[in-house]
Amino acid sequence: MAEAIYRDYDRAALDAQLNNRARVPEHQSHLDRWARDSAAVRETLDCRLDLAYGDGAKESLDLFPAETGGPAPLLAFIHGGYWQKLDKSDFSYLAPAFVDAGVAFASLNYDLAPAVTIGEIVAQIRRALAWLARGGAGEVDAERLYLAGHSAGGHLVAMAMLGDWPAAAGLPGHPVKGGCSVSGLYELEPLRLSYQQAVLKLDPAQVAALSPQRHAPGPAGPLVCAVGEVESEEFRDQQADFVAAWSGAGAAISEVPLPGRDHFTAVDALGEPDQPLHRAVLDLIGR
């Protein structure tokens, strides 16, 4: 019997826990749907595409303003893809449910591994949020900035909510008023030990610095977490461990169940008005 390397998983079992595309054979149909529906949204909904928040090639975002008669709160979304794949344009389809509720929506891009490290991606997301907080988007209430993300994007949400960076960015306080992480990754050690290491090239120091579960929650607002009922045990255990750690440290953190959802359909619930996850995020924003 092969030796366990993380929890009670050997290498093959750990790889299987983390390989969402292998777990969901129809994953390509979901990716195609996201791209198709997102293209249709950009054709029909008012949007400002490719707004630069930094100097990097992918340091840009797409903004979907809300018509509220005044500056609207903003939900900034961070895509997943194990820090290696996908694009902001794949998630425009989430915008209408928020715009219709009076919430502006932004989809963020960032450079991808292996061209950059996860640490560099974290820094890019923080630059994006600092740009938004300084009023860079121009059509939103910079004092009401909220964050959501899926998978690796959920990890980036948690990292953005830590309290060690607003002062370095020249901000008077933490810019994030609340967040939502869907199918997030909060402890990176299993990634270092898995097939993902070939691209991510994590070392123990990076794992320690970039695992949100190992850090005390910062002064950002409440955090909502959700993971699909039929996702792998590791993804469900990651959320359970993270919620226990942060709630034990005094964070305002809650969970929303996603019955019957896998890794790819979990994020859809964020943009479905009849889903409790969507309602929880609107409640967080105060809409």
N, C-alpha and C positions, 0 to 999 in steps of 0.2 A: 504494500500500500504506500502511495506517495506521501511524502511528509507535508504536514500542514504548514503554510507560510503566513496565513492571515486568518484570524478567527479559527474555524476548523476547516478552511479551504486549502487544498493543495493548489498548485499553479493552474492546472486545467480547470478546476472548479471555480477558482477566482476569476479566470478569464471569462468563463461562461456567465458568471454573475454580472460582469461589467459589459458584456457584449450585447447591447440592446438591439442592434440590427439583426443579430443571429436569433435572439429571443422572439423577435416579431418579424416573421418571414415576409409579411406584407408591408414592411416599413417603407419601401419605395413608393407605394401608392399614397402614403401619408405625405412624404416629401413632395411628391408631384402635386398633390392637392394644395398644400401650403403655398407652393409657388404659383399655381394657377389662380387660386382665390386671391392671393396677395396682388397679383398683376391686375386683376379686375378691380380691386379696391383702389389701387393707385390711379386707375382710369376714371373712377367715378367720385372719389372723395377728394376734397381740397387737401393738398399736401405740398410740403416744401422738401424737396429731395436733395440728398447729398450735402447737407449743411456741415461745414468743416468745424470741428471742435478742437483740432490740433493740426500739426504739420505733417503727420504721417499719412501714408497712402490710403489707409483704411480708417483714419480718424474722422469719421463723419456719421451723421444720423439723418433719418427721415422723420419729419415732423408732420403730424396731422392735427391742425388746430381744431378747437371746439368753439362753436358759435354760442357764446354765453352772454354777449353784450358787455363783456369786460374780460380781464385776464383770467384764464381758467387754470385750475390745478393741472399738473402734468404727471402722467405715468410714463416713465422711461423703461423700455423693455430691453433685456440683454439676451440674445440668442444663445443656444447651446451648440453641441457638435464636438464635445471633448476638447474645446479650445482649438480645434483643428479644421472644422468644417462649417458649412452654412453661412448665411449672410443676413444682414438686416432686412433685405428685400423679401426674404422668405416669410416674414411675420407681420407684414402689413395687414393680413387678414384679421388680426386681433383688434385693429384700430376701431372699426365701426361701433362695436358694443360700448366702448368707452367714450368716443366722440358723441354718440347719441345720449349718453348720460351726463354730458357737460364736462368731460375730462379730456384734455389734450393728450395725444399719444405720440411717443417718439420711439423709434426702433434704432438701436445703437449698433454700429460696427466697430470692430477692433481687428488688429493684425492677428494672424493665426500662426500657431505652432506648425512646423518647427522653425519658422522664420524668426519668431520671438518666443520668449519664455512666458510661463504663466505669470510670473512676477511682473513682467513688462505689460502684459494684458491688464492686470489689476491696476497698474499705474495709468493706463490709457482710459479705463473706465472712470477712474477718479478724475482725470482731466476732463472727461465729458461732463461729469456731474458738476465740477467746478465751473465749467463754461456755462452750463444751464443755470446754475445758481447765481451767476453774475449777470443774468439776463441775456445771454447770447442768442437764445431763440427768439426773443423779442415779442412773442405773442402769447406768453403764458405767465402765470403767477409764479415767479421764481422762489417765493416763500412757501409754496405748496408743491414741493417736488417729491414724488414717490417713485419706487423702483420695483420692477418685477423681472424675473428671469427663469429660464428653464434649463435644467441639467447643469452643464458647465456654467450657464448663465445664472443658475441659482447659487452656485458657489461664488460667482462674482458679485451677486447681490449681498451675500453675507459678508464678503470681504469689504465691500463699499460701506457697510453699516458699522464697521469697526471705528473706533474713535481716535485713531492715531494719525490722521492725515489732514483734517480740515485746516488746522493752524498752518501746516506746511504749505497748503495751497492758498494761503492768504485769505481764508474765509473766516468771518466772525464767529460762526457756529457750525454745527453739523448740518449740511444741506439736505439730508435725506430725512423726511418726516415719517416714513414708514415703508415697509417693503413686503414683497411676496416672493417666496422661492418655491418653484415647482420642480420636483424630482431632483433636488439639489445634491451636490457632492460637498461634504463638509470635513472629511478626513481624507487626505491624499495619499496616505501610506499604501492602501491597496492599489492605487494607480501605479505607484513606483514599483510594486512587486508584480505587476501584470503585463500583458502584451502591450499596453499603452506606453510603457516606459521607453520603447524603441523610438517613439516620437517625442515624448514629453521630457525625457532625460532629467528626471527629478533626482536631487540628492537629499539626504536626511535633513540638512539645514533648510532647504527650500520647503520640504514637507512640513516642517515645524512652523515656518514663517507663514505658509500659505494655506494652512488647514484652519478654517474658522472655528472648528470645535475646540481647538487648543487655546483660543484667545477669549478674553472676557468681552462681553458685548459692550459696544460703545454707546454714546448718547443719542444715537438715531432713534426714531420712533419705533412703534410696534412692528413685529414681523409675523407674517402668516406663512405657514409651511403646508405643502400638500405633496403627496406622492400617490401614484396609481396603485390601486388594490392588487393588480396582477403584475406589478413590476417585480424585479428580482428581490430576494431576501436582503441582499446587500444594500440596495437603494432604500428599502424600507427600514433596515436597521440603521443606516446612516442618518435618516431623519429622526428616528427615535432617540438615538444617542445624542444628536445635536440639540434637539428640543430639551432633553433632560439636562444637558450641560448648561445651556443658556438660561433655561427657566430657573435652574438651581443657582445661577449667578445673578438672578433678579431681573432678567429681560422680560419684556412683555411679548411673549411668543405664544402662538396658538396653531392648531392643526385643523385642516379641513379635509375630511375623507373624500376620496375619489373612487367610488365603487365601480368595478368593472373596467377601469382605465389602465392601459399599458403605458409604456414610456412615451409613446408618440401621441396617444389620444389624451394624456394627462394635461398637456399644455393647451389643448383645444378648450378645456373647461374654463380657462381664464377669459376667453372671449365669447362665451355662450351666456346670454343674459339670464337664462333660466337655471344656471348652475350655481350652487352655493359658493363655489370659489370666486366666481365673478362678483357675487353679492358681497362676499367678505372683503374683497378689495375695494369696492365702492364704499362700504361702511368705513374702512380704514381711511379713505380719502375724505369721507364726510359728505357723500353725494346720495 
